[in-house]
């Protein structure tokens, strides 16, 4: 009997090692995709002089963090001028690879979460240890709360530092740090025995993946609106699977149709107000060539069902609800809002980080009160619809705007 159990444990351990290896290789591949646009740009700029147009990497005009696009330029060309279609295909495959990566990581972590639910681990340290350290007066509950705060603060600070590096233009270092964070998350079950902390890690791991996919998705279209599809589309599939495997009720993560019509109606004026304030901060260009019905419909679908839904699933349905399990609502709102603002570091202005942190705090409070994912997703979508659609057309020519 013992030999059978031992053999079973050996097989499970071998499978886990193989899965960890696949996760690490996938992360490194995704990091290479994220770094390669700037590298290709350097190669093009350093190549021999010719008069024919060349492919050149330039920042997109969306203002969204991490977006680049390739354009034809009459500057000096090199051997990379005809690689557009191959690079395009590579990034598309990279997006689907990122979706697979999330599935692998979540499968790895969900299995451990189920194991901890079935067999809760004992406290990792005895009181005698803490007495020797001079902390014997701490009650066990206080110690547990302190440990949860510490294990939550470490990855939060690391994610913010990685975003700060990207904000300061050190993209390669920021990408490298995000990769290290993801590897640490995927292997965290080796050291993390607290179920609340582990669930927070499951949610936090989606932020570095979102950034890596964001940075590794230049898309070759005349308008960069479709870049949002390539960034957020691959994430929707694994997010839907995560929702189906949630241990929480669907109502708690906001999947409800209660008061849907009223919330959608309310989201339009709120979206306009928040979008107007954000436009005054960053003054982005428009993402559609005109305000025709067809273009507005495309913008609405992409901003609501791709951008708004994906980001609100990550920040509100997953991250905020799991932080609420470990902390009080005020701490959960502040951490979520702070991370939400930090993930907008690519706009290149500190005021945008502050403003989006404030908006994240408001949206988080609305989600806490209504527990309606459709409400916050639609409102988030309409903020971007006004920000990248209506407002640039109507306000860009006004003095003072």
C-alpha positions as CSV (number, residue, x, y, z in Angstrom):
1,X,0.0,0.0,0.0
2,X,2.8,2.4,0.9
3,X,4.6,1.6,-2.3
4,X,1.5,2.4,-4.3
5,X,1.1,5.8,-2.5
6,X,4.8,6.5,-3.0
7,X,4.7,5.7,-6.7
8,X,1.6,7.9,-7.1
9,X,3.3,10.8,-5.3
10,X,6.4,10.4,-7.6
11,X,4.2,10.5,-10.7
12,X,2.4,13.7,-9.5
13,X,5.7,15.3,-8.6
14,X,7.1,14.5,-12.1
15,X,4.0,16.0,-13.8
16,X,4.3,19.1,-11.6
17,X,8.0,19.5,-12.6
18,X,7.1,19.2,-16.3
19,X,4.3,21.8,-15.9
20,X,6.6,24.2,-14.1
21,X,9.1,23.8,-16.9
22,X,6.5,24.5,-19.6
23,X,5.3,27.6,-17.6
24,X,8.8,29.0,-17.3
25,X,9.6,28.4,-21.0
26,X,6.3,30.0,-22.0
27,X,7.1,33.1,-19.8
28,X,10.5,33.5,-21.3
29,X,9.1,33.2,-24.8
30,X,6.4,35.8,-24.0
31,X,9.1,38.1,-22.6
32,X,11.1,37.7,-25.8
33,X,8.0,38.8,-27.8
34,X,7.6,41.8,-25.5
35,X,11.3,42.9,-25.9
36,X,11.6,42.2,-29.7
37,X,9.7,45.2,-31.1
38,X,12.2,47.7,-29.7
39,X,15.1,45.4,-30.8
40,X,13.7,45.2,-34.4
41,X,13.5,49.0,-34.3
42,X,17.2,49.3,-33.4
43,X,18.2,46.9,-36.1
44,X,16.3,48.8,-38.7
45,X,17.7,52.1,-37.6
46,X,21.3,50.8,-37.6
47,X,21.1,49.1,-41.0
48,X,22.6,50.3,-44.3
49,X,21.2,53.3,-46.1
50,X,18.7,52.8,-49.0
51,X,16.1,55.0,-50.6
52,X,13.1,52.6,-50.5
53,X,10.6,52.6,-47.6
54,X,11.4,50.6,-44.6
55,X,9.4,49.2,-41.7
56,X,9.9,51.2,-38.5
57,X,8.5,50.8,-35.0
58,X,6.9,53.8,-33.5
59,X,4.6,54.4,-30.5
60,X,0.9,54.3,-31.3
61,X,-1.2,57.4,-30.7
62,X,-3.7,55.6,-28.5
63,X,-2.0,56.6,-25.2
64,X,-2.7,53.0,-24.0
65,X,0.4,51.5,-22.2
66,X,2.7,49.4,-24.3
67,X,1.2,49.8,-27.7
68,X,3.5,50.2,-30.7
69,X,2.9,49.9,-34.4
70,X,5.1,49.4,-37.5
71,X,4.9,52.1,-40.2
72,X,6.6,52.5,-43.6
73,X,9.3,55.2,-43.5
74,X,11.7,56.5,-46.2
75,X,14.7,56.3,-43.8
76,X,17.5,53.9,-44.3
77,X,16.4,50.3,-44.7
78,X,17.9,46.9,-43.9
79,X,17.2,43.2,-44.2
80,X,14.1,43.6,-41.9
81,X,12.0,45.6,-44.2
82,X,9.9,42.7,-45.5
83,X,9.3,40.9,-42.2
84,X,5.9,42.6,-41.4
85,X,3.7,39.7,-42.2
86,X,5.9,37.2,-40.3
87,X,6.2,39.4,-37.2
88,X,2.4,40.0,-37.3
89,X,1.8,36.2,-37.4
90,X,4.3,35.7,-34.5
91,X,2.5,38.2,-32.3
92,X,-0.9,36.7,-33.0
93,X,0.4,33.2,-32.1
94,X,2.0,34.8,-29.0
95,X,-1.4,36.1,-27.9
96,X,-2.9,32.6,-28.1
97,X,0.2,31.3,-26.3
98,X,-0.4,33.8,-23.5
99,X,-3.9,32.4,-23.1
100,X,-2.5,28.9,-22.9
101,X,0.0,30.1,-20.4
102,X,-2.7,31.5,-18.1
103,X,-4.6,28.1,-18.3
104,X,-1.4,26.2,-17.4
105,X,-0.7,28.5,-14.4
106,X,-4.2,28.5,-13.2
107,X,-4.5,24.8,-13.5
108,X,-1.4,24.5,-11.4
109,X,-2.6,26.9,-8.7
110,X,-6.2,25.7,-8.7
111,X,-5.2,22.1,-8.0
112,X,-3.2,23.3,-5.0
113,X,-6.0,25.6,-3.8
114,X,-8.4,22.6,-3.8
115,X,-5.8,20.6,-1.8
116,X,-5.5,23.3,0.8
117,X,-9.3,23.5,1.1
118,X,-9.5,19.8,1.7
119,X,-6.6,19.6,4.1
120,X,-6.0,23.0,5.7
121,X,-2.3,23.2,6.8
122,X,-1.3,23.9,10.3
123,X,0.3,27.1,11.4
124,X,3.8,27.1,10.0
125,X,5.5,28.5,13.1
126,X,5.1,27.6,16.8
127,X,4.7,30.2,19.5
128,X,8.1,29.2,20.9
129,X,9.8,30.6,17.8
130,X,8.2,33.9,18.1
131,X,9.1,34.1,21.9
132,X,12.7,33.7,21.0
133,X,12.3,36.6,18.5
134,X,10.7,38.7,21.2
135,X,7.3,38.6,19.6
136,X,5.6,36.3,22.1
137,X,3.0,38.9,23.1
138,X,1.4,38.8,19.6
139,X,-1.8,36.9,19.5
140,X,-2.2,34.2,16.9
141,X,-4.9,36.2,15.0
142,X,-2.7,39.3,14.9
143,X,0.2,37.2,13.7
144,X,-1.9,35.7,10.9
145,X,-3.1,39.2,9.9
146,X,0.5,40.5,9.8
147,X,1.7,37.5,7.8
148,X,-1.1,38.0,5.2
149,X,-0.3,41.7,4.9
150,X,3.4,40.9,4.4
151,X,2.8,38.2,1.8
152,X,0.4,40.5,-0.1
153,X,2.6,43.6,0.1
154,X,5.6,41.9,-1.4
155,X,4.1,41.0,-4.8
156,X,2.1,44.3,-4.9
157,X,5.3,46.3,-4.4
158,X,7.1,44.2,-7.0
159,X,4.4,44.8,-9.6
160,X,4.4,48.5,-8.9
161,X,8.2,48.7,-9.3
162,X,8.0,46.8,-12.6
163,X,5.4,49.3,-13.8
164,X,7.6,52.2,-12.6
165,X,10.5,50.9,-14.6
166,X,8.3,50.8,-17.7
167,X,7.1,54.3,-16.9
168,X,10.8,55.5,-16.7
169,X,11.5,53.9,-20.1
170,X,13.4,50.8,-18.7
171,X,11.1,48.5,-20.6
172,X,13.5,45.5,-20.7
173,X,14.0,45.6,-16.9
174,X,10.3,46.0,-16.3
175,X,9.6,43.0,-18.5
176,X,12.2,40.9,-16.8
177,X,10.8,41.8,-13.4
178,X,7.3,40.8,-14.5
179,X,8.6,37.5,-15.7
180,X,10.3,36.8,-12.4
181,X,7.1,37.7,-10.6
182,X,5.1,35.3,-12.7
183,X,7.5,32.5,-12.1
184,X,7.3,33.2,-8.4
185,X,3.5,33.1,-8.5
186,X,3.5,29.8,-10.4
187,X,5.8,28.2,-7.9
188,X,4.3,29.9,-4.8
189,X,2.5,26.7,-3.7
190,X,5.9,25.4,-2.5
191,X,6.0,28.0,0.3
192,X,2.6,29.5,0.6
193,X,0.2,27.5,2.8
194,X,-2.4,30.1,3.6
195,X,-5.5,29.8,1.4
196,X,-6.4,33.5,1.6
197,X,-2.9,34.5,0.4
198,X,-2.9,31.8,-2.3
199,X,-6.2,33.1,-3.7
200,X,-4.8,36.7,-3.8
201,X,-1.8,35.4,-5.7
202,X,-4.1,33.7,-8.2
203,X,-5.7,37.1,-9.0
204,X,-2.4,39.1,-8.9
205,X,-0.7,36.8,-11.4
206,X,-3.1,38.1,-14.1
207,X,-1.6,41.6,-13.9
208,X,2.0,40.8,-15.1
209,X,0.4,38.6,-17.8
210,X,-1.8,41.4,-19.0
211,X,1.3,43.7,-19.2
212,X,3.4,41.2,-21.1
213,X,0.6,40.5,-23.6
214,X,0.1,44.3,-23.9
215,X,3.7,45.0,-24.6
216,X,4.1,42.1,-27.1
217,X,1.2,43.0,-29.4
218,X,2.0,45.5,-32.1
219,X,-0.7,45.1,-34.7
220,X,-0.4,46.2,-38.3
221,X,-3.5,48.2,-39.1
222,X,-4.1,51.7,-40.2
223,X,-5.9,52.3,-36.9
224,X,-4.7,50.9,-33.7
225,X,-8.3,50.2,-32.5
226,X,-7.9,46.5,-33.3
227,X,-4.8,46.2,-31.1
228,X,-7.2,46.1,-28.2
229,X,-8.8,42.9,-29.7
230,X,-5.4,41.2,-29.9
231,X,-4.4,42.2,-26.4
232,X,-7.6,41.5,-24.5
233,X,-9.1,38.8,-26.7
234,X,-6.7,36.1,-25.8
235,X,-7.2,36.9,-22.1
236,X,-11.0,36.5,-22.2
237,X,-10.9,32.7,-22.9
238,X,-8.8,31.7,-19.8
239,X,-10.7,34.3,-17.7
240,X,-14.0,32.6,-18.6
241,X,-12.6,29.2,-17.6
242,X,-11.3,30.7,-14.3
243,X,-14.8,32.1,-13.7
244,X,-16.3,28.6,-14.2
245,X,-13.8,27.1,-11.7
246,X,-14.3,29.9,-9.1
247,X,-14.9,28.6,-5.5
248,X,-17.0,31.8,-4.9
249,X,-20.6,32.3,-5.9
250,X,-21.3,34.0,-9.2
251,X,-23.2,36.8,-7.4
252,X,-20.1,37.6,-5.3
253,X,-17.9,38.1,-8.4
254,X,-20.6,40.2,-10.0
255,X,-22.1,37.9,-12.6
256,X,-25.7,39.0,-12.2
257,X,-28.4,40.7,-14.3
258,X,-30.0,42.5,-11.3
259,X,-31.0,46.1,-12.2
260,X,-29.1,45.7,-15.5
261,X,-31.1,48.3,-17.5
262,X,-30.9,50.9,-14.7
263,X,-27.1,50.3,-14.4
264,X,-26.5,50.5,-18.1
265,X,-28.4,53.8,-18.3
266,X,-26.5,55.2,-15.4
267,X,-23.2,54.1,-16.8
268,X,-23.5,56.5,-19.8
269,X,-23.4,59.9,-18.0
270,X,-20.9,58.5,-15.5
271,X,-18.7,57.4,-18.4
272,X,-18.9,60.8,-20.0
273,X,-17.9,62.6,-16.8
274,X,-15.0,60.3,-16.0
275,X,-14.0,60.3,-19.7
276,X,-14.0,64.1,-19.9
277,X,-11.8,64.4,-16.8
278,X,-9.4,61.9,-18.2
279,X,-9.3,63.6,-21.6
280,X,-8.2,66.8,-19.9
281,X,-5.4,64.9,-18.3
282,X,-3.9,63.0,-21.3
283,X,-5.6,64.5,-24.4
284,X,-5.4,61.3,-26.6
285,X,-6.1,61.1,-30.3
286,X,-9.2,59.3,-31.7
287,X,-9.2,55.6,-32.5
288,X,-11.8,55.8,-35.3
289,X,-11.6,57.8,-38.6
290,X,-15.1,59.3,-38.1
291,X,-18.2,59.1,-35.9
292,X,-20.2,57.0,-38.3
293,X,-22.6,54.4,-36.9
294,X,-20.3,51.6,-38.1
295,X,-17.2,53.0,-36.4
296,X,-19.0,53.8,-33.2
297,X,-20.4,50.3,-33.1
298,X,-16.9,48.8,-33.5
299,X,-15.6,51.1,-30.8
300,X,-18.4,50.2,-28.4
301,X,-18.0,46.5,-28.9
302,X,-14.3,46.6,-28.4
303,X,-14.3,48.9,-25.4
304,X,-17.2,47.3,-23.5
305,X,-16.8,43.6,-24.3
306,X,-13.0,43.4,-24.6
307,X,-11.4,46.2,-22.6
308,X,-14.0,47.0,-20.0
309,X,-15.1,43.4,-19.3
310,X,-11.5,42.0,-19.2
311,X,-10.1,44.7,-16.9
312,X,-13.1,44.6,-14.5
313,X,-13.0,40.8,-14.3
314,X,-9.4,41.0,-13.3
315,X,-9.4,44.0,-10.9
316,X,-12.9,43.8,-9.4
317,X,-14.3,40.2,-9.8
318,X,-11.0,38.5,-9.0
319,X,-8.6,40.8,-7.2
320,X,-10.9,43.0,-5.1
321,X,-13.2,40.1,-4.0
322,X,-10.2,38.0,-2.9
323,X,-8.6,41.0,-1.1
324,X,-11.9,41.5,0.7
325,X,-11.6,37.9,2.1
326,X,-8.3,38.8,3.7
327,X,-8.7,42.5,4.7
328,X,-11.5,44.9,5.3
329,X,-13.1,46.6,2.4
330,X,-11.1,49.9,2.7
331,X,-7.8,48.1,2.4
332,X,-9.1,46.0,-0.5
333,X,-10.3,49.1,-2.4
334,X,-7.0,51.0,-1.8
335,X,-4.8,48.1,-3.0
336,X,-7.0,47.4,-6.1
337,X,-7.2,51.1,-7.0
338,X,-3.5,51.6,-6.6
339,X,-2.7,48.6,-8.8
340,X,-5.3,49.8,-11.4
341,X,-3.6,53.2,-11.6
342,X,-0.1,51.7,-11.7
343,X,-1.1,49.6,-14.7
344,X,-1.8,52.8,-16.6
345,X,1.9,53.9,-16.3
346,X,2.4,53.5,-20.0
347,X,0.6,56.8,-20.6
348,X,3.8,58.5,-19.5
349,X,2.3,61.0,-17.1
350,X,2.1,60.7,-13.3
351,X,-1.2,62.6,-13.3
352,X,-2.8,59.8,-15.3
353,X,-1.7,57.3,-12.7
354,X,-3.2,59.4,-10.0
355,X,-6.4,60.0,-11.9
356,X,-6.9,56.3,-12.9
357,X,-6.2,55.3,-9.3
358,X,-9.0,57.6,-8.2
359,X,-11.3,56.2,-10.9
360,X,-10.4,52.7,-9.8
361,X,-11.3,53.6,-6.2
362,X,-14.7,54.9,-7.3
363,X,-15.4,51.9,-9.6
364,X,-14.3,49.5,-6.9
365,X,-16.7,51.2,-4.4
366,X,-19.6,51.0,-6.9
367,X,-18.8,47.3,-7.5
368,X,-18.8,46.7,-3.7
369,X,-22.2,48.3,-3.3
370,X,-23.9,46.9,-6.4
371,X,-21.9,43.6,-6.9
372,X,-22.7,44.1,-10.6
373,X,-19.9,43.2,-13.1
374,X,-22.1,44.4,-16.1
375,X,-22.5,47.8,-14.4
376,X,-18.7,48.5,-13.9
377,X,-17.7,46.9,-17.2
378,X,-20.2,49.0,-19.3
379,X,-19.2,52.1,-17.4
380,X,-15.5,51.4,-18.0
381,X,-16.3,50.8,-21.6
382,X,-18.1,54.1,-22.0
383,X,-15.3,56.0,-20.4
384,X,-13.0,54.8,-23.2
385,X,-15.7,55.4,-25.8
386,X,-15.9,59.0,-24.9
387,X,-12.2,59.3,-24.3
388,X,-11.1,57.8,-27.7
389,X,-14.2,58.5,-29.7
390,X,-16.4,61.5,-29.1
391,X,-14.2,63.9,-27.1
392,X,-11.2,64.0,-29.4
393,X,-13.5,65.0,-32.3
394,X,-15.4,67.7,-30.4
395,X,-12.8,69.1,-28.1
396,X,-9.4,68.8,-29.9
397,X,-10.0,72.1,-31.8
398,X,-11.2,74.1,-28.8
399,X,-8.8,76.6,-27.2
400,X,-7.8,75.4,-23.8
401,X,-8.5,71.7,-24.7
